[in-house]
Amino acid sequence: MKILVVFDHPRRQSFCGAVLDEFVDGLKAAGHAPEIADLRAEGFDPRLPLADEPDWADSDKVYSAEVLAEQARIARNDALAFIFPIWWWSFPATTKGWIDRVWNNGWAYGERKLPHRKALLIGTASSDAAGYAKRGYDDAMRAQLLVGTMNYCGIADASLEFFFDVMESDAARAKLLARAKELGRTF
């Protein structure tokens, strides 16, 4: 299967980058063909210009060349994965802006939806699972990112994997990296 892996972190050599590497290694070990979209390294502009604003009266609107290129990249893959640090209980701004600009009316929602069968979101968090559960952040993120974004755009098989306590210890990080590889192998 061809899988577009969307990565968003300002530092490629971060722990989040290590999660990306292990996940991709797992995908390759399972015979998948990953394509990485490193939004920061590629200089993707997350701001929504007028050319890419949804037109509710025209589901066949032609968007900017940058958006058309991103839509083509998405379309040539069978599934999607996202690897990102959790900031303010959501995607970083670059990923959010990528979705706002690229997953547009008439292409990802509205008259047409995304054809992808599956999406996996891996979010790294410095906090612990108990803290997220106590305040309901985990459920809020699932509602926003899975139901409100992935499912709304036609991806029924979407899951969110939390990597908690990424700042805890080297041993904790090693377990999370092993989990990232396993998620790739079992995708």
URZISUL-V834288 format. One record per helix or strand of 2 or more residues. SS is the DSSP state (alpha for helix, beta for strand). FROM is the first residue (numbers start at 1). TO is the last residue. Records with the same first field share a line. If there is no record, write none. Layout:
SS=FROM-TO ; FROM-TO
//
This chain:
beta=2-8 ; 33-38 ; 79-85 ; 118-124 ; 157-163
alpha=15-29 ; 50-52 ; 65-75 ; 93-102 ; 129-135 ; 137-151 ; 170-185
//
